[in-house]
Amino acid sequence: MLVCATLFWAGNFNVGKIAFIENIPPFSLSFFRWLLVWIILLPFTFREILKIKKEILKNLPLLFLLGFTSVGMFSSLTYSALNYTQIINASLFNTAIPAMIILVCFLLKIEKTNIFQLSGLLISILGILVIITKLDLNNLLSLDFNKGDLFMLGGVIAWGIYSAFLKKRTFKVSLLALVQIFCSLGLMVLFPAFLYELMQGKTLVVNEDLFYILLYVAIFPSIGSYYCWAGAVAIIGANRAGIFLSLIPLFSTIFAIIFFNEKFLFFHFIGSILIIIGLFLSNKKIINA
């Protein structure tokens, strides 16, 4: 289940690049992805949502923030990033998400942090800088960064905020119903962005390619991955499951090299090593004597 979850999420990066090649606008892709998810889930979740509508209204500000950062921002910024940067770059940024969660929790005082987590955070940030600058100091001094890398950094920040505030949810709800709620609120954000793209002349061409792309992004990384991930965590626990997230950039890189002839370069390697070291330190606990 964990392999399937990470495989589907990795495929999302490659399908996002195909969407760019097919001239599918990023916000339009994200809007129709989550609209299709919303339609698919509705028959299975509407009864539960009606039962907990008072809890939903009571927690609406928090739920809106969660829907905005996950459904509204993360997927849109990821698809936007793939218009400008390599799949390998975009997927490697995801390995820094645990460090970003620690940073958000530290800044907003959501959870206590220790010296290992802060050290891991700094090393992971250094790894991100290596990837963004391509190990070229001139890029850092001149602030000459790839636009796609900056979009992806924004996506990682959005997911870090989402993950940190997800801990504040207090009422019980099934995973599918929670995704349905996030979809509903996230679509409120995506709809104006979709209309803006239309006004800019960025229209969707309805064809067979669009059908298959939407089918994949709605079913596999949106529903399939969440379902497999939640089921696996319930069986073996979050800590052991978290290790498998490293498979996402691995699968994405393999697909990118095979299907798009991308190159795994030296700065990718150095950045990955730094982020992985930071991830290891972030998970290390202080043992009291």
C-alpha positions in Angstrom: 0.0 0.0 0.0 2.9 2.4 0.8 4.6 1.6 -2.5 1.3 2.2 -4.4 0.7 5.5 -2.6 4.2 6.9 -3.3 4.1 5.5 -6.9 0.8 7.4 -7.6 2.1 10.6 -6.1 5.3 10.3 -8.1 3.3 9.8 -11.2 1.5 13.1 -10.5 4.7 15.0 -11.2 5.2 13.3 -14.6 1.5 13.7 -15.6 1.8 17.4 -14.6 4.7 17.8 -17.0 2.6 16.0 -19.7 -0.2 18.5 -19.0 2.2 21.4 -19.6 3.3 19.8 -22.9 -0.4 19.5 -23.8 -0.9 23.2 -23.0 -3.3 22.5 -20.1 -3.2 25.6 -17.8 -2.1 24.7 -14.2 -5.0 26.2 -12.3 -7.5 24.8 -14.7 -5.9 21.3 -14.3 -6.0 21.7 -10.5 -9.7 22.9 -10.6 -11.0 20.1 -12.7 -8.9 17.5 -10.8 -10.5 18.3 -7.5 -13.9 18.9 -9.0 -13.8 15.4 -10.4 -12.6 14.1 -7.0 -15.5 16.0 -5.4 -18.0 14.4 -7.7 -16.6 10.8 -7.3 -16.6 11.1 -3.5 -20.0 12.8 -3.0 -22.2 9.6 -3.0 -19.9 8.0 -0.3 -19.6 11.0 2.0 -22.6 13.3 1.9 -24.5 11.5 4.6 -21.6 11.7 7.0 -21.0 15.4 6.2 -24.6 16.2 6.9 -24.3 14.5 10.3 -21.3 16.6 11.3 -22.4 19.9 9.6 -22.4 21.7 13.0 -18.8 20.6 13.7 -17.8 21.7 10.2 -19.4 25.2 10.7 -17.8 25.5 14.2 -14.3 24.7 12.7 -14.9 26.5 9.4 -11.9 28.9 9.6 -9.5 26.1 10.3 -11.0 23.8 7.6 -10.9 26.7 5.1 -7.2 27.2 5.8 -6.6 23.5 5.4 -8.5 23.4 2.1 -6.9 26.5 0.8 -3.3 25.4 1.5 -3.7 21.7 0.3 -6.3 21.6 -2.5 -6.1 25.3 -3.4 -2.4 26.0 -3.3 -0.2 23.0 -3.2 -1.4 21.2 -6.3 -1.8 24.4 -8.3 1.8 25.6 -7.4 3.1 22.1 -8.2 1.5 22.2 -11.7 2.7 25.8 -12.2 6.3 24.8 -11.2 6.3 22.0 -13.8 5.8 24.6 -16.5 9.2 26.0 -15.8 11.4 23.4 -13.9 12.4 19.8 -14.2 10.3 17.0 -12.7 13.5 16.0 -10.7 13.7 19.4 -9.1 10.0 19.6 -8.2 10.0 16.1 -6.7 13.2 16.7 -4.7 11.6 19.7 -3.0 9.0 17.4 -1.5 11.7 15.7 0.6 12.0 19.0 2.5 8.3 19.0 3.6 9.1 17.5 7.0 11.6 20.2 7.7 9.0 22.8 6.5 6.4 21.4 9.0 9.0 21.8 11.8 9.6 25.4 10.7 5.9 26.3 10.7 5.3 24.6 14.1 8.4 26.4 15.5 7.4 29.8 14.2 3.7 29.5 15.2 4.5 27.6 18.5 2.2 24.8 17.5 4.7 22.1 18.8 7.9 22.2 20.8 11.1 21.7 18.8 14.4 20.4 20.0 18.0 21.1 18.9 18.1 18.1 16.5 15.0 19.3 14.7 16.3 22.9 14.3 19.7 21.5 13.1 17.9 19.3 10.6 15.8 22.2 9.5 18.8 24.4 8.8 20.6 21.6 6.9 17.4 20.8 4.8 17.1 24.5 4.0 20.8 24.4 2.8 19.8 21.5 0.6 17.0 23.5 -0.9 19.3 26.4 -1.6 21.7 24.0 -3.4 19.0 22.8 -5.7 17.6 26.3 -6.4 21.1 27.8 -7.0 22.4 24.7 -8.9 25.6 25.1 -6.7 26.3 28.4 -8.4 27.0 31.3 -6.0 26.3 33.8 -8.7 22.6 32.7 -8.9 22.3 33.3 -5.2 24.0 36.7 -5.3 22.0 37.9 -8.3 18.8 36.2 -7.1 18.6 34.6 -10.5 16.4 31.6 -9.7 14.3 29.4 -11.8 10.6 30.5 -11.6 9.4 26.9 -11.3 11.7 26.2 -8.3 10.2 29.2 -6.5 6.7 28.0 -7.3 7.6 24.6 -5.9 9.1 26.2 -2.8 5.8 28.0 -2.3 4.0 24.7 -2.7 6.2 23.1 0.0 5.5 26.1 2.4 1.7 25.7 1.7 1.9 21.9 2.5 4.0 22.7 5.6 1.2 25.0 6.9 -1.5 22.5 6.0 0.3 19.7 7.8 1.1 21.8 10.9 -2.5 23.0 11.3 -4.0 19.6 10.5 -2.8 18.7 14.1 -5.4 21.2 15.4 -8.4 19.3 14.1 -10.3 18.0 17.1 -13.5 16.4 15.7 -13.6 12.9 14.3 -14.3 12.4 10.6 -13.5 9.7 8.1 -10.6 10.3 5.7 -12.8 10.4 2.6 -15.3 12.9 4.2 -12.3 15.0 5.2 -11.0 15.0 1.6 -14.5 16.0 0.5 -14.6 18.9 2.9 -11.1 20.1 1.8 -12.3 19.7 -1.9 -15.4 21.8 -1.3 -13.4 24.7 0.4 -10.4 24.4 -1.9 -12.6 24.6 -5.0 -13.9 28.0 -3.8 -10.3 29.3 -4.1 -9.5 27.5 -7.4 -12.7 28.6 -9.2 -11.7 32.3 -9.4 -8.1 31.3 -10.5 -9.7 29.1 -13.2 -11.8 32.0 -14.4 -8.7 34.3 -14.4 -6.9 31.8 -16.7 -9.9 31.8 -19.0 -9.9 35.6 -19.2 -6.2 35.4 -20.0 -7.1 33.2 -23.0 -5.7 30.0 -21.5 -8.4 27.6 -22.4 -8.7 23.8 -22.1 -8.8 21.8 -25.3 -11.3 18.9 -24.7 -9.7 15.8 -26.2 -8.7 12.2 -25.3 -5.4 13.4 -23.7 -7.3 15.7 -21.3 -9.6 12.9 -20.4 -6.8 10.5 -19.4 -4.8 13.2 -17.6 -7.8 14.2 -15.5 -8.7 10.6 -14.8 -5.2 9.8 -13.5 -4.8 12.9 -11.3 -8.3 12.6 -9.8 -8.2 8.8 -9.1 -4.7 7.8 -8.3 -2.8 10.6 -6.5 -5.9 12.2 -5.1 -8.0 9.2 -3.9 -5.8 6.1 -4.3 -2.8 7.6 -2.6 -4.7 9.0 0.3 -6.6 5.7 0.8 -3.5 3.6 0.6 -1.5 5.9 2.8 -4.1 6.0 5.5 -4.6 2.3 5.5 -0.8 1.6 5.7 -0.4 4.1 8.6 -3.2 2.3 10.5 -1.3 -1.0 10.0 2.4 -0.1 10.7 2.2 3.4 12.2 3.1 6.9 11.0 6.9 6.8 11.8 7.6 3.6 9.8 5.3 4.8 7.0 7.0 8.2 6.8 10.3 6.6 5.6 8.5 5.5 2.4 8.0 9.2 1.4 11.5 9.1 0.1 10.3 6.8 -2.7 8.4 9.7 -4.3 11.5 11.6 -5.6 13.1 8.2 -6.4 10.1 7.1 -8.6 9.7 10.6 -10.0 13.4 10.7 -11.0 13.3 7.3 -12.6 10.2 8.2 -14.7 11.7 11.6 -15.6 14.9 10.1 -16.9 13.0 7.4 -18.8 10.2 9.4 -20.3 11.6 13.0 -20.5 15.4 12.4 -20.8 16.0 14.5 -17.8 19.5 14.4 -16.1 20.2 13.8 -12.5 23.0 16.2 -12.0 25.6 16.7 -9.2 23.7 19.6 -7.5 20.7 17.3 -7.3 22.8 14.7 -5.5 24.3 17.2 -3.0 21.0 18.8 -2.3 19.3 15.4 -1.8 22.0 14.3 0.6 21.7 17.5 2.7 17.9 17.2 2.8 18.1 13.5 3.8 20.6 14.3 6.6 18.3 17.1 7.7 15.3 14.7 7.7 17.3 12.2 9.8 18.2 14.8 12.4 14.6 16.1 12.4 13.3 12.7 13.5 15.9 12.2 16.2 14.6 12.6 19.8 16.5 13.9 22.8 16.7 11.1 25.4 16.5 12.5 29.0 19.0 11.0 31.4 
